[in-house]
Amino acid sequence: MNRGFLRAGHLPTLFSAFLYFDVSFMVWVILGPLGVFIARDLHLSSAEKGLMVATPVLAGAVLRIVAGVLADYLKPRLAGVIMQTIVIGGLAAFWAFGLQTFASTLALGIVLGVAGASFAVALPLASYWYPPEHQGAALGVAGAGNSGTVLAALFAPSLAVLFGWRNVLGLAIVPLAIVLALFVVLAKNSPHSPARRSLKDYADVLSHADAWWLMAFYCVTFGGFVGLSSFLPIYFNDQYGLSPVNAGYATAACVFAGSFVRPIGGAIADRIGGVKALSFVYGLVAVLVLIISRGLPDLTVALPIIVVTMGALGAGNGAVFQIVPQRFSRNVGVVTGLVGATGGAGGFYLAASLGYAKQFAGGYGLGFAVFACLALAALTALTAVSIRWRRTWLSRADLAAA
């Protein structure tokens, strides 16, 4: 991160966007680290466990579209304040009244989806402050807030052992409230924010094939990242017999890799081009996930492979959002919401499919194998569509990488 980048935008806002995104992601995936405890107490099946951790992901996907519209009409800062307040209130209610049924876990998942929708607020808030040549790095830093999944994996299981998993929902309110206060003080809307868009403008974005391609590409990278982040605690507990706490630690190592590499992926995409970076990611992920689908018997072999896979997915997330502002520079908020929504939908699919694969096929291999095929399909599609992109709107960095 060079000195030019530090002078280019508004660092307090970038820091606020990161923190807001970080704690929002922490609570968005919190049902994953708590899943083993909840499933044991509520006697959930494998399929129900998959749906439980996948529901917040799907809710976040749908609500990101709403959040994108809200950020456009109210500006990102106010939209973030409103959404964080809703999450805090929802967590307080479920902490007070508890979870007694599988249906109640799904209801909580919908509330947590509001936190997942923070993506459509944090990224435009940061993006509008930075010029095109620093978009990959800026969105990478703001997007690194998905490291909140590391916090959930590290601390939620241990706190559940000490205080009970229900009280973890109440404890999560504390960092949310602190970050909300900092967000109110530090975050500012950019004077370069685009004018308010009409609903017709949102429909117009969807009339562009490139928007659909970017949505599909992010569905694989972010969907893989958040789907695994949510499901890995259950996977490590079931597949390798780890305790909930140790499964959380193993998940934290995997999630940290994806979160840490995301801004690096954005910076690399700034340098060599988003298409080239993303192509490498898809090829690597396809190979690694196919290996995982074989059901590696030894955790000491499986864990490093999963860590590298998550790192690659994180880099891919950064690469996708290096491309977004190039194509839709004045519609970043709208496209962020749409692209983020499909990313969440991909995460719902992966987490749910792993649960169903376990219940109906007796193992997780089929779920992983299908996802590997999706990565290969994304690589094929990217290779084909980038031929047109290079002739029309890709930046010089991407042209040099062609």
Buried (B, 14 or more C-beta within 10 A) or exposed (E): EEEEBEEBBBBEBBBBBBBBBBBBBBBBBBBBBBBBBBBEEBEBEBBBBBBBBBBBBBBBBBBBBBBBBBBBEBBBBBBBBEBBBBBBEBBBEBBEEEBEEBEBBBBBBBBBBBBBBBBBBBBBBBBBBBEEBBBBBBBBBBBBBBBBBBBBBBBBBBBBBEEEBBEBBBBBBEBBEEBBEBBBEBBBBBEEBBEEBEEEBBEBBEEBEBBBBBBBBBBBBBBBBBBBBBBBBBBBBBBBEBEBBBBBBBBBBBBBBBBBBBBBBBBBBBBBBBBBBBBBBBBBBBBBBBBBBEEBEEBEEBBEBBBBBBBBBBBBBBBBBBBBBBBBBEBBBBBBBBBBBBBBBBBBBBBBBBBBBBBEEEBBBBBBBBBBBBBBBBBEBBEEBBEEBBEEBBBEBBEEBE
